Amino acid sequence: APRGLEWDHVNYSCAYDALFTGPYNIWQDHGPKWTNRFASISDRAHALGTGFEAFANKTRSLEAVRDRVRGSLAAEKRGNFPTGAAFTYIDRLTEAMFDDSYWGTDTI
């Protein structure tokens, strides 16, 4: 069964959970080669891939991976990536994570 992230009800994480679950399951099914593919997309996507490796090595939870990437985004553009009981626009998150890449069209 696909693994997902546990929602953070203090710092609403809906957009992050929705966006990061798909790439995680691709990574889980097809291995660390996807860390390199993520690296070719953007630095943030690469951070996600290395975070997935840390989760696989049991050194970090998926939620900690999410929160680390989220913190990086918030440090740059707090207005677009708020914390607390505030929602994040998934389109802004997708653009920040994956730039203008067409990563979904690549073959697994």
C-alpha positions as CSV (number, residue, x, y, z in Angstrom):
1,A,0.0,0.0,0.0
2,P,1.2,3.5,-0.7
3,R,2.8,5.3,2.2
4,G,1.7,8.9,2.9
5,L,2.4,11.6,5.4
6,E,0.6,12.3,8.6
7,W,-1.2,15.7,8.5
8,D,0.2,18.4,10.8
9,H,-2.9,20.0,12.4
10,V,-0.8,22.7,14.1
11,N,1.1,23.9,11.0
12,Y,-1.4,22.9,8.2
13,S,0.5,20.6,5.9
14,C,-2.3,19.6,3.4
15,A,-0.6,20.9,0.2
16,Y,2.8,19.4,1.2
17,D,1.3,16.0,2.1
18,A,-0.6,15.9,-1.2
19,L,2.3,16.9,-3.3
20,F,5.0,14.9,-1.7
21,T,3.2,11.6,-1.4
22,G,3.3,10.9,-5.1
23,P,7.0,11.5,-5.6
24,Y,7.7,9.4,-2.4
25,N,5.8,6.4,-3.7
26,I,7.6,6.7,-7.1
27,W,10.9,6.9,-5.2
28,Q,10.0,3.9,-3.0
29,D,9.0,1.7,-5.9
30,H,11.9,2.6,-8.2
31,G,14.8,3.3,-5.8
32,P,17.4,5.9,-5.2
33,K,18.0,6.5,-8.9
34,W,15.1,8.9,-8.5
35,T,17.1,11.0,-6.1
36,N,19.3,11.8,-9.1
37,R,16.3,12.5,-11.3
38,F,14.9,14.8,-8.6
39,A,18.3,16.6,-8.5
40,S,18.0,17.3,-12.2
41,I,14.7,19.0,-11.6
42,S,15.6,21.4,-8.8
43,D,17.5,21.8,-5.6
44,R,14.3,21.5,-3.6
45,A,13.3,18.3,-5.4
46,H,16.8,17.0,-4.7
47,A,16.3,17.8,-1.0
48,L,13.1,15.8,-1.1
49,G,14.9,12.8,-2.7
50,T,17.8,12.9,-0.2
51,G,15.1,13.1,2.5
52,F,13.4,10.0,1.2
53,E,16.8,8.2,1.4
54,A,17.1,9.3,5.0
55,F,13.6,7.9,5.7
56,A,14.6,4.6,4.0
57,N,17.7,4.5,6.2
58,K,15.5,5.2,9.3
59,T,17.3,8.4,10.2
60,R,14.4,10.7,9.5
61,S,10.6,10.4,9.4
62,L,8.7,11.4,6.2
63,E,7.1,14.2,8.3
64,A,10.6,15.5,9.2
65,V,11.5,15.4,5.5
66,R,8.4,17.4,4.7
67,D,9.1,19.9,7.5
68,R,12.7,20.4,6.5
69,V,11.7,21.3,2.9
70,R,8.8,23.4,4.1
71,G,11.1,25.3,6.4
72,S,13.4,26.1,3.5
73,L,10.6,27.4,1.4
74,A,9.2,29.5,4.3
75,A,12.6,31.0,5.0
76,E,12.7,32.3,1.4
77,K,9.0,33.3,0.9
78,R,7.1,33.2,4.1
79,G,4.0,34.9,2.4
80,N,3.7,32.0,0.0
81,F,4.5,29.3,2.4
82,P,3.0,30.2,5.8
83,T,3.1,28.1,9.0
84,G,0.4,27.8,11.5
85,A,-3.3,27.4,10.8
86,A,-2.9,28.8,7.3
87,F,-3.3,27.1,3.9
88,T,-0.7,26.9,1.2
89,Y,-1.6,27.2,-2.5
90,I,-0.6,23.9,-4.1
91,D,0.2,25.6,-7.4
92,R,2.8,27.8,-5.7
93,L,4.2,24.9,-3.9
94,T,4.4,22.8,-7.1
95,E,6.2,25.6,-9.0
96,A,8.6,26.2,-6.1
97,M,9.5,22.5,-5.9
98,F,9.6,21.5,-9.5
99,D,10.2,24.8,-11.4
100,D,9.0,24.5,-14.9
101,S,10.0,20.9,-15.4
102,Y,7.9,18.2,-17.0
103,W,9.0,15.5,-14.5
104,G,5.7,13.7,-14.7
105,T,6.2,12.9,-18.4
106,D,9.4,11.0,-17.8
107,T,9.2,7.2,-17.9
108,I,9.8,5.3,-14.7
